Amino acid sequence: NKANLGAITTEILPLDTFFFAEDYHQQYLAKNPGGYCGLGGTGVTCPIGLDLDKKSA
């Protein structure tokens, strides 16, 4: 790490409660393929139609 700021770590914990955003926020990148903030997109994709009944391992 060139800036000598140390390692970046992220703790991943189970979610207690999840709230979906309003409809106008859903599928943002599909509606705005150029991304936001002039960054030219993020390269992140999310499949449409996720199965909410499946539990992750």
C-alpha positions as CSV (number, residue, x, y, z in Angstrom):
1,N,0.0,0.0,0.0
2,K,1.6,3.1,-1.3
3,A,-0.1,5.6,1.0
4,N,0.9,3.7,4.2
5,L,-2.7,3.7,5.4
6,G,-2.7,0.0,6.4
7,A,-4.9,-2.8,5.1
8,I,-8.5,-2.1,4.4
9,T,-10.8,-4.6,6.1
10,T,-14.5,-5.1,6.1
11,E,-16.6,-7.1,8.5
12,I,-19.4,-9.0,6.9
13,L,-22.3,-9.8,9.2
14,P,-25.8,-11.3,8.8
15,L,-28.5,-8.7,8.1
16,D,-31.2,-8.3,10.7
17,T,-33.6,-6.3,8.6
18,F,-33.6,-5.2,4.9
19,F,-35.6,-2.5,3.4
20,F,-36.0,-2.3,-0.4
21,A,-35.5,1.2,-1.9
22,E,-38.3,3.0,-3.7
23,D,-39.2,1.8,-7.2
24,Y,-37.4,4.7,-8.8
25,H,-34.1,3.5,-7.3
26,Q,-34.5,-0.1,-8.5
27,Q,-32.3,-1.3,-11.4
28,Y,-30.4,2.0,-11.3
29,L,-27.6,0.8,-13.6
30,A,-30.0,-0.6,-16.2
31,K,-31.8,2.7,-16.3
32,N,-28.5,4.8,-16.2
33,P,-25.8,2.7,-17.9
34,G,-23.4,5.6,-17.7
35,G,-23.4,5.4,-14.0
36,Y,-23.5,8.5,-11.8
37,C,-21.2,11.4,-10.7
38,G,-19.5,11.5,-14.0
39,L,-17.5,8.4,-13.2
40,G,-18.5,6.6,-16.4
41,G,-20.1,3.6,-14.6
42,T,-18.9,1.2,-12.0
43,G,-18.6,-2.1,-14.0
44,V,-20.9,-3.7,-11.4
45,T,-23.9,-5.7,-12.6
46,C,-26.8,-7.3,-10.8
47,P,-29.0,-9.9,-12.4
48,I,-32.7,-9.0,-12.7
49,G,-35.1,-11.3,-11.0
50,L,-33.1,-12.4,-7.9
51,D,-34.8,-15.3,-6.1
52,L,-35.6,-13.9,-2.7
53,D,-36.6,-17.3,-1.4
54,K,-33.1,-18.8,-1.7
55,K,-30.9,-18.5,1.3
56,S,-27.2,-17.9,0.8
57,A,-24.8,-20.5,2.1
